[in-house]
Amino acid sequence: MTARLRANLPMLAVLAVILVAAALVISDRWRRGATVFGVATLLAGACRAVLTDDQAGLLAVRSRTFDTAALLTVGSIIVALATSIDPLGSD
């Protein structure tokens, strides 16, 4: 495996989860899709927290502390909002 591909594996994993979220939204499962999107953001934050700058690849934008805090905060808010919305008969 090339070093360039290895460095971007965390980002590819996050993108795979985002694609699942998009598929859920397209298939009218928008609450589940929003929740999965929040989980993808939490995954990005977790990867950024435990990986070095070189290992994080494209997830490393600013300092590790800022990236981790921002991603985990936004991911938590998205998951909380997605799970708190009343379904009103939908999924």
N, C-alpha and C positions, 0 to 999 in steps of 0.2 A: 504494500500500500504506500502510495507516495506521501511525502510529508505534507504537501499542500492539501490533499484530501483528508488526511488524518487530522489536520488542524481545523478543518471545517465540519467534522462529524457532529459536534454538538449543535451547530446551526442547522445541519441537515435533519437531525432528530427533531428539533423544534419545528422546522418547516413541515415535516411529515405529520406532526400532530396538528398543525394549522390546516393542512390539507384535509385531514379528517373533520376538523371543525367546519371548514367550508362545505364539505360534502353534506354534513348534517344540516347546515343552514339552507343549502340548495334544496334538500329533500324535505323542507318544511318542519324541521326539528330545530328551530332557531334557539330555544332555551338550552337544549343540550349542546348545540353548536357553540353558543356563547360560553357555556361552562367549560367545554373542551378548549376553547380559545384561551380562557383564563388559566387553565391548567398548562397550556403551552407556554404562557408567559411565566408561570411559576417554575416550569421546567427550565426555561432560559435563565431565570434568576438563580436557581439551584446550581446549574452548570457553571454560571459565572462565579458563584461563591466558592466552589471547590476546585476549579481548574485554574491553572496559571494563565497569564496573558497569552502566551504562545499556544497553549492547549485550547483556549476558549475561541480562538480564531475570530470570526466576524462578530461574535457576541461581546468582544472586548471593545468598547467604544470610548469610555472614559475610565475613571479609576474603578477598581474592583468594588470598593465600598459603595460608590455612587450607583454603578450599574446594578449591583445586587439589591440595594435598597429600593431603587426605582422599579425594577422588574418585579420584585416580590410584593411591593405595595400595590402596583397597578394590577398584578395578577390576582391578588387577594380581593381587591375591590371588584374586579370583573366577576370573579366566582361568587362573591357575596351578592352582587346585584342580580346575576343570572339565576341564582337559586332562590332569591327572595321574591321574584316576580310571580304574581298569581297566574297560573296557567290558563284560567278561563276556558277550560275545555280542550286546550291544545297541549302538546308535549313540550 
